[in-house]
Amino acid sequence: MAAYTTNYQFDVPTSSDLVKNGATQIALLGQDLDTFLFRPFSRNAMINGGCEIAQRGTAAVTLTAASFLYPVDRMFVGRSSGTTGATAQQINSTTLTGFNNAVRIQRTAGNTSTNDLYIGQSLETLNSTPLAGQTVTLSFYARAGANYSAASSNLAVRLYSGTGTDQSGLGSAFTGTASPVSTSQVITTSWVRYSFTATISSAATQLQFLAFYTPSGTAGAADYFDITGIMLEVGSQVSPFVRAGGTIQGELAACQRYYETTYDIGTAAGTATETGSYGFCVGTNTSGANYFTYANAFKVTKRATPTITLYDLSGNSGKVNKVSAVDLTMTANQTGTADRIGQSEFRVYAALGTAGGFYGHYVASAEL
């Protein structure tokens, strides 16, 4: 019986196959190669599948059911219920060849809650509709912690589709929801690449990847799973992992369509660790009343009109730093307002009352 290669799913004839019907077996292998090499190429539809970009910071986030959190860009995490006892965090010691980063979804040692812990990504409609009516392959690398407590070491895997437009929330609640992939995969403490093939409905206008586990008992010190190399591609054969953006810089730009910050990559917004830098500034104006800037063009055009949060250089939300025109003394905690917000730029307004200027940081979010 023919075997198949782990990475590409090509049927590889055995010696016995070749002896019995060598010409046919070689022809079949050639067909597989032709299908793979000359199929319409589609990039990875999963942005930041290598879990490398973490604009919001690299500290662990506590999983809650209240809202999606992002330990790395575009990868939301959460818990089906509860507000404590589980975390998600980018890790950078994966021991997986070819990958620097992964996300760890972990139940805190001693926690007894058995609510689901999940990670996923929603694709906007513009990126989902090219996959409608197509056979696709979902793949990722995963491993379990030594105390992974899911029954039978299962990791639930879903690929949801829907017929709405840019909907948020879990894909199980999408308009016209369906589950082209709905299965459980046994995972081990070693890195393994898993793949799943399905056909997307021709009516689908939105897709979402989701992986989760249901813990049991009381958590040990290593009740977690790690995941990286997440890929969704056209075709029935899994191919080597590629970034959606092609390069790290391209991946960052793809992430910034949804979220952008003037803090350094990996520095959480609202921290006071970058008091020597700023995201925008307005120079001295001798009229001495109100000051405006139209200089805030986004680095990347946003998916939709974003929500803007301003920070002064001490990390106070909704504030800016006032700068005296006379001696350049900087005063924090002055009220700032973002208005005239568009997908490409926005204006910052501050009523300072005296001649001078203002500095600050901003965060712009257009997540689903």
ZAMARGU-4260 file (C-alpha; in steps of 0.2 Angstrom, whole numbers, plus 5000, padded with zeros to 4 digits):
<rodrens>
0) 5000/5000/5000 | 5006/5017/4996 | 5012/5028/5010 | 5012/5047/5010 | 5024/5061/5015
5) 5021/5069/5032 | 5023/5087/5025 | 5015/5087/5008 | 5003/5072/5008 | 5009/5065/4992
10) 5006/5047/4989 | 5023/5038/4988 | 5023/5021/4981 | 5032/5007/4990 | 5044/4995/4983
15) 5029/4982/4982 | 5018/4995/4973 | 5032/4998/4960 | 5035/4980/4956 | 5016/4976/4954
20) 5012/4992/4944 | 5026/5003/4943 | 5021/5014/4928 | 5004/5018/4936 | 5011/5022/4953
25) 5024/5034/4945 | 5010/5042/4935 | 5000/5045/4951 | 5014/5052/4960 | 5017/5064/4945
30) 4999/5069/4946 | 5001/5074/4964 | 5016/5084/4960 | 5008/5093/4946 | 4993/5097/4957
35) 5004/5104/4970 | 5016/5114/4959 | 5003/5121/4947 | 4988/5123/4957 | 4983/5142/4959
40) 4994/5148/4973 | 4986/5156/4988 | 4996/5164/5002 | 4992/5159/5020 | 4975/5167/5024
45) 4980/5167/5043 | 4989/5183/5047 | 5003/5181/5060 | 5001/5163/5060 | 5019/5161/5066
50) 5014/5171/5082 | 5029/5183/5079 | 5020/5200/5080 | 5015/5206/5097 | 5012/5225/5096
55) 5002/5225/5112 | 5016/5218/5123 | 5022/5201/5128 | 5016/5199/5145 | 5003/5186/5149
60) 4985/5191/5148 | 4971/5183/5159 | 4958/5174/5149 | 4940/5180/5152 | 4923/5178/5143
65) 4920/5197/5143 | 4930/5201/5128 | 4944/5195/5116 | 4962/5198/5121 | 4977/5197/5109
70) 4993/5190/5116 | 5000/5191/5099 | 4992/5201/5084 | 4976/5194/5076 | 4976/5179/5087
75) 4962/5182/5100 | 4960/5171/5116 | 4947/5169/5129 | 4938/5157/5141 | 4920/5151/5139
80) 4916/5158/5157 | 4925/5166/5172 | 4938/5179/5174 | 4953/5171/5182 | 4963/5156/5183
85) 4970/5155/5165 | 4982/5165/5154 | 4989/5166/5136 | 5006/5172/5132 | 5018/5173/5117
90) 5033/5162/5121 | 5050/5163/5112 | 5058/5146/5116 | 5048/5135/5106 | 5062/5122/5102
95) 5053/5120/5085 | 5064/5121/5070 | 5060/5136/5059 | 5049/5145/5072 | 5054/5158/5085
100) 5037/5160/5093 | 5021/5152/5098 | 5006/5156/5110 | 5004/5146/5126 | 4986/5144/5132
105) 4988/5138/5151 | 4977/5135/5166 | 4985/5142/5182 | 4991/5129/5194 | 4978/5124/5206
110) 4963/5131/5196 | 4948/5120/5196 | 4937/5128/5183 | 4934/5117/5168 | 4928/5131/5156
115) 4935/5130/5138 | 4951/5139/5134 | 4952/5145/5116 | 4963/5154/5103 | 4957/5159/5086
120) 4957/5171/5072 | 4943/5179/5062 | 4945/5183/5044 | 4937/5199/5037 | 4925/5197/5023
125) 4938/5203/5010 | 4950/5189/5015 | 4936/5176/5016 | 4927/5177/5000 | 4942/5171/4989
130) 4941/5154/4999 | 4922/5152/4995 | 4918/5136/4986 | 4936/5130/4988 | 4944/5115/4995
135) 4956/5122/5009 | 4968/5114/5021 | 4970/5121/5039 | 4986/5116/5047 | 4996/5121/5063
140) 5010/5114/5075 | 5004/5110/5093 | 5011/5102/5108 | 5004/5099/5126 | 5011/5103/5143
145) 5016/5088/5154 | 5000/5091/5164 | 4988/5094/5150 | 4971/5089/5157 | 4960/5088/5142
150) 4951/5071/5141 | 4961/5059/5130 | 4973/5074/5127 | 4961/5081/5114 | 4962/5098/5107
155) 4946/5103/5098 | 4948/5111/5081 | 4935/5121/5072 | 4935/5131/5055 | 4919/5141/5055
160) 4911/5149/5040 | 4897/5162/5040 | 4887/5173/5028 | 4888/5189/5037 | 4900/5204/5034
165) 4915/5207/5046 | 4906/5199/5061 | 4914/5198/5077 | 4913/5185/5091 | 4914/5167/5090
170) 4911/5159/5073 | 4897/5147/5081 | 4887/5163/5082 | 4890/5170/5064 | 4875/5172/5053
175) 4873/5156/5043 | 4886/5148/5053 | 4893/5131/5047 | 4908/5121/5053 | 4918/5114/5038
180) 4931/5108/5051 | 4924/5101/5067 | 4935/5088/5075 | 4946/5084/5090 | 4964/5080/5088
185) 4975/5071/5101 | 4991/5081/5105 | 5007/5075/5113 | 5021/5084/5123 | 5031/5084/5106
190) 5028/5097/5092 | 5018/5089/5078 | 5010/5097/5063 | 4992/5093/5061 | 4981/5096/5045
195) 4963/5096/5041 | 4955/5097/5024 | 4937/5104/5020 | 4927/5112/5007 | 4920/5129/5010
200) 4902/5134/5005 | 4901/5145/4990 | 4890/5156/5000 | 4903/5159/5014 | 4908/5177/5017
205) 4918/5175/5033 | 4929/5162/5041 | 4936/5159/5058 | 4949/5147/5065 | 4947/5141/5083
210) 4956/5129/5094 | 4951/5125/5112 | 4952/5113/5126 | 4941/5108/5140 | 4952/5105/5156
215) 4947/5093/5170 | 4951/5091/5188 | 4964/5103/5197 | 4977/5111/5186 | 4995/5106/5188
220) 5010/5117/5184 | 5010/5113/5165 | 4992/5112/5161 | 4993/5120/5144 | 4995/5119/5125
225) 5006/5128/5113 | 5002/5132/5095 | 5011/5141/5081 | 5013/5139/5062 | 4994/5141/5059
230) 4990/5141/5040 | 4975/5141/5030 | 4977/5138/5011 | 4968/5133/4995 | 4971/5115/4991
235) 4970/5098/4998 | 4988/5096/5002 | 4997/5104/5016 | 5012/5115/5010 | 5027/5122/5020
240) 5022/5136/5032 | 5023/5154/5024 | 5019/5171/5032 | 5003/5180/5026 | 5014/5195/5023
245) 5028/5186/5015 | 5041/5194/5027 | 5042/5200/5045 | 5039/5218/5039 | 5025/5212/5028
250) 5017/5203/5042 | 5018/5218/5053 | 5009/5229/5040 | 4996/5216/5038 | 4993/5216/5057
255) 4993/5235/5057 | 4978/5235/5046 | 4969/5230/5062 | 4979/5237/5076 | 4993/5251/5077
260) 5002/5259/5091 | 5016/5272/5093 | 5024/5262/5107 | 5038/5251/5102 | 5033/5233/5096
265) 5031/5222/5112 | 5028/5237/5124 | 5011/5237/5131 | 5001/5253/5128 | 4998/5264/5143
270) 5015/5260/5151 | 5027/5274/5156 | 5042/5265/5149 | 5044/5276/5134 | 5044/5293/5141
275) 5059/5298/5130 | 5048/5295/5114 | 5032/5300/5108 | 5019/5296/5094 | 5014/5313/5089
280) 5018/5331/5093 | 5012/5349/5089 | 5024/5363/5089 | 5023/5380/5097 | 5009/5392/5092
285) 5009/5410/5099 | 4990/5412/5098 | 4990/5403/5115 | 4973/5395/5114 | 4969/5378/5106
290) 4980/5367/5096 | 4977/5355/5082 | 4987/5343/5072 | 4982/5334/5056 | 4999/5326/5055
295) 4993/5309/5061 | 4993/5298/5046 | 4992/5280/5050 | 5006/5269/5046 | 4994/5257/5037
300) 4976/5261/5031 | 4964/5253/5043 | 4951/5239/5040 | 4938/5251/5046 | 4937/5268/5055
305) 4947/5263/5071 | 4944/5267/5089 | 4958/5279/5095 | 4965/5279/5113 | 4977/5293/5117
310) 4991/5292/5131 | 5002/5305/5138 | 5020/5300/5141 | 5017/5294/5159 | 5004/5282/5152
315) 4988/5291/5157 | 4974/5286/5145 | 4965/5300/5136 | 4978/5313/5140 | 4993/5322/5132
320) 5008/5331/5138 | 5007/5350/5138 | 5023/5359/5133 | 5027/5377/5138 | 5032/5388/5123
325) 5043/5398/5135 | 5054/5385/5144 | 5048/5369/5135 | 5043/5362/5152 | 5032/5347/5150
330) 5016/5344/5160 | 5007/5327/5159 | 4989/5323/5162 | 4981/5336/5150 | 4965/5331/5142
335) 4967/5326/5123 | 4954/5322/5111 | 4955/5312/5094 | 4942/5317/5081 | 4939/5317/5063
340) 4945/5299/5063 | 4946/5290/5046 | 4954/5275/5040 | 4970/5284/5034 | 4972/5298/5047
345) 4965/5307/5062 | 4966/5323/5071 | 4972/5326/5089 | 4964/5341/5099 | 4969/5349/5115
350) 4964/5365/5124 | 4979/5371/5132 | 4975/5389/5136 | 4993/5395/5134 | 5005/5396/5120
355) 5015/5379/5118 | 5012/5362/5111 | 5008/5344/5116 | 5015/5327/5114 | 5008/5310/5116
360) 5006/5292/5110 | 4991/5284/5102 | 4983/5266/5099 | 4971/5263/5084 | 4961/5248/5084
365) 4950/5241/5070 | 4949/5223/5075 | 4934/5213/5071
</rodrens>
